[in-house]
Amino acid sequence: MQTISSEPLDALLAVHLKPVNTGKARDSFTNPEHAFMRYVYVSDRLSSNDFNLGFGLRRHGEVRNASTIYWKLRLKEALIETDLIAFGSSIDAYLPNELQNIPELWKRMTVVVDAEMELVENIGRNRLLGSAWDQYEDPKNNRIVFGQQLPESLWKGDLLETPLWTPTTKAPPGQNDMPLEASAVDASYPDHRPLTLSVLGVMNEVVAENGEAEYGDTKLEFGRDPTTHRLLVCDEIGSFDSSRIYPREESKQWLRGQPGIGCDKDIVRVEMRRLGIKKYKPSSTDDQEAVKKLLPEDVFIRMVEGKSLESFALTAGEELEDFQFAILGIPQEYLAI
């Protein structure tokens, strides 16, 4: 085994694979020897409100990668196709020799179909939160949310009688996703609504049986297999960054209209709003640097790290290390280092 800390891995990957995209928290690569495949490396970087915050959370990349693998395996059991090809130690079959036998890479990388992405973000909602609540409470909208009529007298955080699909644009870096009319997206992408609600249904069933949490909402992205043209569930699923996750027992004790704090990135969003993030623009270099200095307190960062780890245990019903050992093939001596 090669013992390499997570920090130099980015540079090592760029030497032996072809960089394709550097995102706010993930990097992707291709390999000429394996056409139609993409290598996704999940870093510890943290982003929020379209800003890269300039610091990482310890093990955060491990958590997000494990969450995505966990849910794609659950979707496979439910006969829903995803882009996942290889994960954990099995990625070595698709890597050059120089990148094989690196447990730290097994924790953070997957090999996926290099899908033709459909430029819509799909949010499946169990509760009335986020931008859906913003539209619902706006009196000009007459309780219409993303073009869909909801009943009167709902409160923020209420459990919806029927899960809701709310599509948005997939905005370029530095710009905000914009709400779309559901009927318009139905016309262009008729598979997105049923697939979103099917995936959310699987997640609800699995977490109710195995976990100790509930999903308030979750973001999904879909793409087409370039060879078969089948629609695939792609990208990150069910993670701290892509979902609102609430401990089940705590959500039962919410005051109506006052949802509690979850185990997800909303913790960071709330803190950034408190610090005045709305006055900053992601397109401004100066504002990017200013935002990096907004959350310097070690106590806050350590708290968010703990919530990140907790999010996996609450949703999967097992500790991260147990999953890494049993499913990803990480040897005991390389766990939690």
Contacts in CASP RR format, 6 or more apart in sequence:
PFRMAT RR
TARGET T0000
AUTHOR 0000-0000-0000
METHOD contacts of the structure
MODEL  1
MQTISSEPLDALLAVHLKPVNTGKARDSFTNPEHAFMRYVYVSDRLSSND
FNLGFGLRRHGEVRNASTIYWKLRLKEALIETDLIAFGSSIDAYLPNELQ
NIPELWKRMTVVVDAEMELVENIGRNRLLGSAWDQYEDPKNNRIVFGQQL
PESLWKGDLLETPLWTPTTKAPPGQNDMPLEASAVDASYPDHRPLTLSVL
GVMNEVVAENGEAEYGDTKLEFGRDPTTHRLLVCDEIGSFDSSRIYPREE
SKQWLRGQPGIGCDKDIVRVEMRRLGIKKYKPSSTDDQEAVKKLLPEDVF
IRMVEGKSLESFALTAGEELEDFQFAILGIPQEYLAI
1 101 0 8 1.000
1 102 0 8 1.000
1 103 0 8 1.000
1 331 0 8 1.000
1 334 0 8 1.000
2 101 0 8 1.000
2 102 0 8 1.000
3 103 0 8 1.000
3 104 0 8 1.000
3 334 0 8 1.000
4 12 0 8 1.000
4 102 0 8 1.000
4 104 0 8 1.000
4 105 0 8 1.000
5 104 0 8 1.000
6 43 0 8 1.000
6 44 0 8 1.000
6 104 0 8 1.000
6 108 0 8 1.000
9 41 0 8 1.000
9 102 0 8 1.000
9 104 0 8 1.000
9 105 0 8 1.000
9 108 0 8 1.000
10 27 0 8 1.000
10 41 0 8 1.000
10 43 0 8 1.000
12 98 0 8 1.000
12 99 0 8 1.000
13 19 0 8 1.000
13 27 0 8 1.000
13 29 0 8 1.000
13 39 0 8 1.000
13 41 0 8 1.000
13 99 0 8 1.000
14 29 0 8 1.000
15 98 0 8 1.000
16 95 0 8 1.000
16 96 0 8 1.000
16 98 0 8 1.000
16 99 0 8 1.000
17 29 0 8 1.000
17 30 0 8 1.000
17 31 0 8 1.000
17 39 0 8 1.000
17 96 0 8 1.000
17 99 0 8 1.000
18 29 0 8 1.000
18 30 0 8 1.000
18 31 0 8 1.000
18 32 0 8 1.000
19 27 0 8 1.000
19 28 0 8 1.000
19 29 0 8 1.000
20 28 0 8 1.000
20 29 0 8 1.000
20 30 0 8 1.000
20 38 0 8 1.000
21 27 0 8 1.000
21 28 0 8 1.000
23 173 0 8 1.000
24 45 0 8 1.000
24 47 0 8 1.000
24 50 0 8 1.000
24 52 0 8 1.000
24 173 0 8 1.000
25 42 0 8 1.000
25 43 0 8 1.000
25 45 0 8 1.000
25 46 0 8 1.000
25 47 0 8 1.000
25 52 0 8 1.000
25 61 0 8 1.000
25 64 0 8 1.000
25 241 0 8 1.000
26 40 0 8 1.000
26 41 0 8 1.000
26 42 0 8 1.000
26 43 0 8 1.000
26 236 0 8 1.000
27 40 0 8 1.000
27 41 0 8 1.000
27 43 0 8 1.000
28 38 0 8 1.000
28 39 0 8 1.000
28 40 0 8 1.000
28 41 0 8 1.000
29 38 0 8 1.000
29 39 0 8 1.000
29 41 0 8 1.000
30 37 0 8 1.000
30 38 0 8 1.000
30 39 0 8 1.000
30 114 0 8 1.000
31 37 0 8 1.000
31 39 0 8 1.000
31 94 0 8 1.000
31 95 0 8 1.000
31 96 0 8 1.000
33 96 0 8 1.000
34 94 0 8 1.000
34 111 0 8 1.000
36 113 0 8 1.000
36 114 0 8 1.000
36 226 0 8 1.000
36 227 0 8 1.000
37 85 0 8 1.000
37 94 0 8 1.000
37 111 0 8 1.000
37 112 0 8 1.000
37 113 0 8 1.000
37 114 0 8 1.000
38 111 0 8 1.000
38 112 0 8 1.000
38 113 0 8 1.000
38 114 0 8 1.000
39 91 0 8 1.000
39 94 0 8 1.000
39 95 0 8 1.000
39 109 0 8 1.000
39 110 0 8 1.000
39 111 0 8 1.000
39 112 0 8 1.000
40 109 0 8 1.000
40 110 0 8 1.000
40 111 0 8 1.000
40 112 0 8 1.000
41 105 0 8 1.000
41 108 0 8 1.000
41 109 0 8 1.000
42 61 0 8 1.000
42 62 0 8 1.000
42 64 0 8 1.000
42 65 0 8 1.000
42 68 0 8 1.000
42 108 0 8 1.000
42 109 0 8 1.000
42 236 0 8 1.000
43 56 0 8 1.000
43 61 0 8 1.000
43 108 0 8 1.000
44 56 0 8 1.000
44 57 0 8 1.000
44 58 0 8 1.000
44 59 0 8 1.000
44 60 0 8 1.000
44 61 0 8 1.000
45 52 0 8 1.000
45 53 0 8 1.000
45 54 0 8 1.000
45 55 0 8 1.000
45 56 0 8 1.000
45 60 0 8 1.000
46 52 0 8 1.000
46 53 0 8 1.000
46 54 0 8 1.000
46 55 0 8 1.000
46 56 0 8 1.000
46 57 0 8 1.000
46 60 0 8 1.000
46 265 0 8 1.000
46 268 0 8 1.000
46 304 0 8 1.000
47 53 0 8 1.000
48 265 0 8 1.000
48 268 0 8 1.000
48 269 0 8 1.000
48 272 0 8 1.000
49 269 0 8 1.000
49 272 0 8 1.000
49 277 0 8 1.000
49 282 0 8 1.000
50 173 0 8 1.000
50 174 0 8 1.000
50 175 0 8 1.000
50 176 0 8 1.000
50 282 0 8 1.000
51 277 0 8 1.000
51 280 0 8 1.000
51 282 0 8 1.000
51 288 0 8 1.000
51 291 0 8 1.000
51 292 0 8 1.000
52 288 0 8 1.000
52 292 0 8 1.000
53 268 0 8 1.000
53 291 0 8 1.000
53 292 0 8 1.000
53 294 0 8 1.000
53 295 0 8 1.000
54 292 0 8 1.000
55 292 0 8 1.000
55 295 0 8 1.000
55 301 0 8 1.000
56 301 0 8 1.000
57 301 0 8 1.000
57 304 0 8 1.000
57 305 0 8 1.000
57 308 0 8 1.000
58 305 0 8 1.000
59 305 0 8 1.000
59 308 0 8 1.000
59 309 0 8 1.000
59 320 0 8 1.000
59 336 0 8 1.000
60 240 0 8 1.000
60 305 0 8 1.000
60 308 0 8 1.000
61 107 0 8 1.000
61 108 0 8 1.000
62 107 0 8 1.000
62 108 0 8 1.000
62 320 0 8 1.000
62 324 0 8 1.000
63 239 0 8 1.000
63 240 0 8 1.000
63 308 0 8 1.000
63 309 0 8 1.000
63 311 0 8 1.000
63 312 0 8 1.000
63 320 0 8 1.000
64 236 0 8 1.000
64 239 0 8 1.000
64 240 0 8 1.000
64 241 0 8 1.000
65 87 0 8 1.000
65 107 0 8 1.000
65 108 0 8 1.000
65 109 0 8 1.000
65 110 0 8 1.000
66 107 0 8 1.000
66 312 0 8 1.000
66 316 0 8 1.000
66 320 0 8 1.000
66 323 0 8 1.000
66 324 0 8 1.000
66 328 0 8 1.000
67 236 0 8 1.000
67 237 0 8 1.000
67 238 0 8 1.000
67 239 0 8 1.000
67 240 0 8 1.000
67 311 0 8 1.000
67 312 0 8 1.000
67 315 0 8 1.000
67 316 0 8 1.000
68 110 0 8 1.000
68 235 0 8 1.000
68 236 0 8 1.000
68 237 0 8 1.000
68 238 0 8 1.000
68 239 0 8 1.000
69 84 0 8 1.000
69 87 0 8 1.000
69 88 0 8 1.000
69 110 0 8 1.000
69 327 0 8 1.000
69 328 0 8 1.000
70 312 0 8 1.000
70 315 0 8 1.000
70 316 0 8 1.000
70 323 0 8 1.000
70 327 0 8 1.000
71 203 0 8 1.000
71 237 0 8 1.000
71 238 0 8 1.000
72 82 0 8 1.000
72 83 0 8 1.000
72 84 0 8 1.000
72 233 0 8 1.000
72 237 0 8 1.000
73 84 0 8 1.000
73 327 0 8 1.000
74 202 0 8 1.000
74 203 0 8 1.000
74 206 0 8 1.000
75 81 0 8 1.000
75 82 0 8 1.000
75 199 0 8 1.000
75 202 0 8 1.000
75 233 0 8 1.000
75 237 0 8 1.000
76 82 0 8 1.000
76 84 0 8 1.000
78 198 0 8 1.000
78 202 0 8 1.000
80 195 0 8 1.000
80 198 0 8 1.000
80 199 0 8 1.000
80 202 0 8 1.000
80 233 0 8 1.000
81 225 0 8 1.000
81 230 0 8 1.000
81 231 0 8 1.000
81 232 0 8 1.000
81 233 0 8 1.000
82 232 0 8 1.000
82 233 0 8 1.000
82 234 0 8 1.000
82 237 0 8 1.000
83 112 0 8 1.000
83 113 0 8 1.000
83 115 0 8 1.000
83 223 0 8 1.000
83 225 0 8 1.000
83 232 0 8 1.000
83 233 0 8 1.000
83 234 0 8 1.000
83 235 0 8 1.000
84 110 0 8 1.000
84 112 0 8 1.000
85 94 0 8 1.000
85 110 0 8 1.000
85 111 0 8 1.000
85 112 0 8 1.000
85 113 0 8 1.000
86 93 0 8 1.000
86 94 0 8 1.000
86 110 0 8 1.000
86 111 0 8 1.000
87 106 0 8 1.000
87 109 0 8 1.000
87 110 0 8 1.000
87 111 0 8 1.000
87 327 0 8 1.000
87 328 0 8 1.000
88 106 0 8 1.000
88 107 0 8 1.000
88 109 0 8 1.000
88 110 0 8 1.000
88 327 0 8 1.000
88 328 0 8 1.000
88 329 0 8 1.000
88 330 0 8 1.000
89 103 0 8 1.000
89 106 0 8 1.000
89 328 0 8 1.000
89 329 0 8 1.000
89 330 0 8 1.000
91 105 0 8 1.000
91 106 0 8 1.000
91 109 0 8 1.000
91 110 0 8 1.000
91 111 0 8 1.000
92 99 0 8 1.000
92 100 0 8 1.000
92 101 0 8 1.000
94 111 0 8 1.000
99 105 0 8 1.000
103 330 0 8 1.000
103 331 0 8 1.000
103 334 0 8 1.000
104 334 0 8 1.000
106 328 0 8 1.000
106 329 0 8 1.000
106 330 0 8 1.000
107 324 0 8 1.000
107 328 0 8 1.000
107 330 0 8 1.000
112 234 0 8 1.000
113 225 0 8 1.000
113 226 0 8 1.000
113 232 0 8 1.000
113 234 0 8 1.000
114 226 0 8 1.000
115 223 0 8 1.000
115 224 0 8 1.000
115 225 0 8 1.000
115 226 0 8 1.000
115 232 0 8 1.000
115 234 0 8 1.000
116 223 0 8 1.000
116 224 0 8 1.000
116 226 0 8 1.000
117 170 0 8 1.000
117 221 0 8 1.000
117 222 0 8 1.000
117 223 0 8 1.000
117 234 0 8 1.000
118 189 0 8 1.000
118 192 0 8 1.000
118 221 0 8 1.000
118 222 0 8 1.000
118 223 0 8 1.000
118 224 0 8 1.000
118 231 0 8 1.000
119 169 0 8 1.000
119 170 0 8 1.000
120 167 0 8 1.000
120 168 0 8 1.000
120 169 0 8 1.000
120 170 0 8 1.000
120 180 0 8 1.000
120 185 0 8 1.000
120 189 0 8 1.000
120 192 0 8 1.000
120 221 0 8 1.000
120 222 0 8 1.000
121 167 0 8 1.000
121 168 0 8 1.000
121 169 0 8 1.000
121 170 0 8 1.000
121 177 0 8 1.000
121 219 0 8 1.000
121 220 0 8 1.000
121 221 0 8 1.000
122 165 0 8 1.000
122 166 0 8 1.000
122 167 0 8 1.000
122 192 0 8 1.000
122 193 0 8 1.000
122 195 0 8 1.000
122 196 0 8 1.000
122 219 0 8 1.000
122 220 0 8 1.000
122 221 0 8 1.000
122 222 0 8 1.000
123 132 0 8 1.000
123 165 0 8 1.000
123 166 0 8 1.000
123 167 0 8 1.000
123 168 0 8 1.000
123 196 0 8 1.000
123 217 0 8 1.000
123 218 0 8 1.000
123 219 0 8 1.000
123 220 0 8 1.000
124 163 0 8 1.000
124 164 0 8 1.000
124 165 0 8 1.000
124 166 0 8 1.000
124 196 0 8 1.000
124 197 0 8 1.000
124 200 0 8 1.000
124 217 0 8 1.000
124 218 0 8 1.000
124 219 0 8 1.000
124 220 0 8 1.000
125 132 0 8 1.000
125 160 0 8 1.000
125 163 0 8 1.000
125 164 0 8 1.000
125 165 0 8 1.000
125 166 0 8 1.000
125 216 0 8 1.000
125 217 0 8 1.000
126 159 0 8 1.000
126 160 0 8 1.000
126 163 0 8 1.000
126 200 0 8 1.000
126 204 0 8 1.000
126 214 0 8 1.000
126 215 0 8 1.000
126 216 0 8 1.000
126 217 0 8 1.000
127 157 0 8 1.000
127 158 0 8 1.000
127 159 0 8 1.000
127 160 0 8 1.000
127 216 0 8 1.000
127 217 0 8 1.000
127 244 0 8 1.000
127 259 0 8 1.000
128 136 0 8 1.000
128 150 0 8 1.000
128 154 0 8 1.000
128 155 0 8 1.000
128 156 0 8 1.000
128 157 0 8 1.000
128 158 0 8 1.000
128 160 0 8 1.000
128 164 0 8 1.000
129 156 0 8 1.000
129 157 0 8 1.000
129 216 0 8 1.000
129 217 0 8 1.000
129 244 0 8 1.000
129 259 0 8 1.000
130 217 0 8 1.000
131 166 0 8 1.000
131 168 0 8 1.000
131 179 0 8 1.000
132 145 0 8 1.000
132 146 0 8 1.000
132 164 0 8 1.000
132 166 0 8 1.000
132 217 0 8 1.000
133 156 0 8 1.000
133 157 0 8 1.000
135 141 0 8 1.000
135 144 0 8 1.000
135 145 0 8 1.000
135 146 0 8 1.000
135 179 0 8 1.000
136 143 0 8 1.000
136 145 0 8 1.000
136 150 0 8 1.000
136 154 0 8 1.000
137 156 0 8 1.000
143 149 0 8 1.000
143 150 0 8 1.000
143 151 0 8 1.000
143 152 0 8 1.000
143 154 0 8 1.000
144 150 0 8 1.000
145 164 0 8 1.000
145 166 0 8 1.000
146 164 0 8 1.000
146 165 0 8 1.000
146 166 0 8 1.000
146 167 0 8 1.000
146 179 0 8 1.000
146 180 0 8 1.000
146 181 0 8 1.000
146 182 0 8 1.000
147 181 0 8 1.000
147 182 0 8 1.000
147 183 0 8 1.000
148 164 0 8 1.000
148 166 0 8 1.000
148 182 0 8 1.000
150 160 0 8 1.000
150 164 0 8 1.000
151 161 0 8 1.000
154 160 0 8 1.000
155 256 0 8 1.000
155 257 0 8 1.000
156 257 0 8 1.000
156 258 0 8 1.000
156 259 0 8 1.000
157 254 0 8 1.000
157 257 0 8 1.000
157 259 0 8 1.000
158 256 0 8 1.000
158 257 0 8 1.000
163 197 0 8 1.000
163 200 0 8 1.000
163 201 0 8 1.000
163 204 0 8 1.000
165 182 0 8 1.000
165 192 0 8 1.000
165 193 0 8 1.000
165 196 0 8 1.000
165 197 0 8 1.000
166 179 0 8 1.000
166 182 0 8 1.000
167 179 0 8 1.000
167 180 0 8 1.000
167 182 0 8 1.000
167 185 0 8 1.000
167 192 0 8 1.000
168 177 0 8 1.000
168 178 0 8 1.000
168 179 0 8 1.000
168 180 0 8 1.000
169 177 0 8 1.000
169 178 0 8 1.000
169 180 0 8 1.000
170 177 0 8 1.000
170 221 0 8 1.000
171 177 0 8 1.000
171 178 0 8 1.000
173 282 0 8 1.000
174 282 0 8 1.000
174 283 0 8 1.000
175 282 0 8 1.000
175 283 0 8 1.000
182 193 0 8 1.000
185 192 0 8 1.000
185 193 0 8 1.000
186 192 0 8 1.000
186 193 0 8 1.000
189 222 0 8 1.000
191 222 0 8 1.000
191 231 0 8 1.000
192 222 0 8 1.000
195 220 0 8 1.000
195 222 0 8 1.000
195 231 0 8 1.000
195 233 0 8 1.000
196 220 0 8 1.000
199 218 0 8 1.000
199 220 0 8 1.000
199 233 0 8 1.000
199 237 0 8 1.000
200 215 0 8 1.000
200 218 0 8 1.000
203 215 0 8 1.000
203 218 0 8 1.000
203 238 0 8 1.000
204 214 0 8 1.000
204 215 0 8 1.000
207 213 0 8 1.000
207 214 0 8 1.000
207 215 0 8 1.000
207 315 0 8 1.000
208 214 0 8 1.000
210 316 0 8 1.000
210 317 0 8 1.000
211 248 0 8 1.000
211 314 0 8 1.000
211 315 0 8 1.000
211 316 0 8 1.000
211 317 0 8 1.000
212 247 0 8 1.000
212 248 0 8 1.000
212 249 0 8 1.000
212 313 0 8 1.000
212 314 0 8 1.000
212 317 0 8 1.000
213 245 0 8 1.000
213 246 0 8 1.000
213 247 0 8 1.000
213 248 0 8 1.000
213 263 0 8 1.000
213 311 0 8 1.000
213 314 0 8 1.000
213 315 0 8 1.000
214 245 0 8 1.000
214 246 0 8 1.000
214 248 0 8 1.000
214 251 0 8 1.000
215 238 0 8 1.000
215 243 0 8 1.000
215 244 0 8 1.000
215 245 0 8 1.000
215 246 0 8 1.000
215 315 0 8 1.000
216 243 0 8 1.000
216 244 0 8 1.000
216 245 0 8 1.000
216 246 0 8 1.000
217 243 0 8 1.000
217 244 0 8 1.000
218 237 0 8 1.000
218 238 0 8 1.000
218 242 0 8 1.000
218 243 0 8 1.000
218 244 0 8 1.000
219 236 0 8 1.000
219 242 0 8 1.000
219 243 0 8 1.000
220 233 0 8 1.000
220 235 0 8 1.000
220 237 0 8 1.000
221 233 0 8 1.000
221 234 0 8 1.000
221 235 0 8 1.000
222 231 0 8 1.000
222 232 0 8 1.000
222 233 0 8 1.000
222 234 0 8 1.000
223 231 0 8 1.000
223 232 0 8 1.000
223 234 0 8 1.000
224 230 0 8 1.000
224 231 0 8 1.000
224 232 0 8 1.000
225 232 0 8 1.000
235 242 0 8 1.000
236 242 0 8 1.000
238 245 0 8 1.000
238 315 0 8 1.000
239 311 0 8 1.000
240 263 0 8 1.000
240 264 0 8 1.000
240 265 0 8 1.000
240 307 0 8 1.000
240 308 0 8 1.000
240 311 0 8 1.000
240 312 0 8 1.000
241 264 0 8 1.000
241 265 0 8 1.000
243 264 0 8 1.000
244 262 0 8 1.000
244 264 0 8 1.000
244 266 0 8 1.000
245 262 0 8 1.000
245 263 0 8 1.000
245 264 0 8 1.000
245 311 0 8 1.000
245 314 0 8 1.000
245 315 0 8 1.000
246 259 0 8 1.000
246 260 0 8 1.000
246 262 0 8 1.000
246 263 0 8 1.000
247 262 0 8 1.000
247 263 0 8 1.000
247 314 0 8 1.000
250 260 0 8 1.000
250 262 0 8 1.000
251 259 0 8 1.000
251 260 0 8 1.000
254 260 0 8 1.000
261 267 0 8 1.000
261 270 0 8 1.000
262 307 0 8 1.000
263 307 0 8 1.000
263 308 0 8 1.000
263 310 0 8 1.000
263 311 0 8 1.000
263 314 0 8 1.000
264 307 0 8 1.000
264 311 0 8 1.000
267 303 0 8 1.000
267 304 0 8 1.000
267 307 0 8 1.000
268 295 0 8 1.000
268 304 0 8 1.000
271 295 0 8 1.000
271 300 0 8 1.000
272 291 0 8 1.000
272 294 0 8 1.000
272 295 0 8 1.000
275 294 0 8 1.000
275 295 0 8 1.000
277 291 0 8 1.000
277 294 0 8 1.000
280 287 0 8 1.000
280 290 0 8 1.000
280 291 0 8 1.000
281 287 0 8 1.000
282 288 0 8 1.000
295 301 0 8 1.000
309 320 0 8 1.000
312 319 0 8 1.000
312 320 0 8 1.000
312 323 0 8 1.000
313 319 0 8 1.000
313 320 0 8 1.000
316 323 0 8 1.000
321 335 0 8 1.000
321 336 0 8 1.000
324 330 0 8 1.000
324 335 0 8 1.000
325 331 0 8 1.000
325 332 0 8 1.000
325 335 0 8 1.000
END
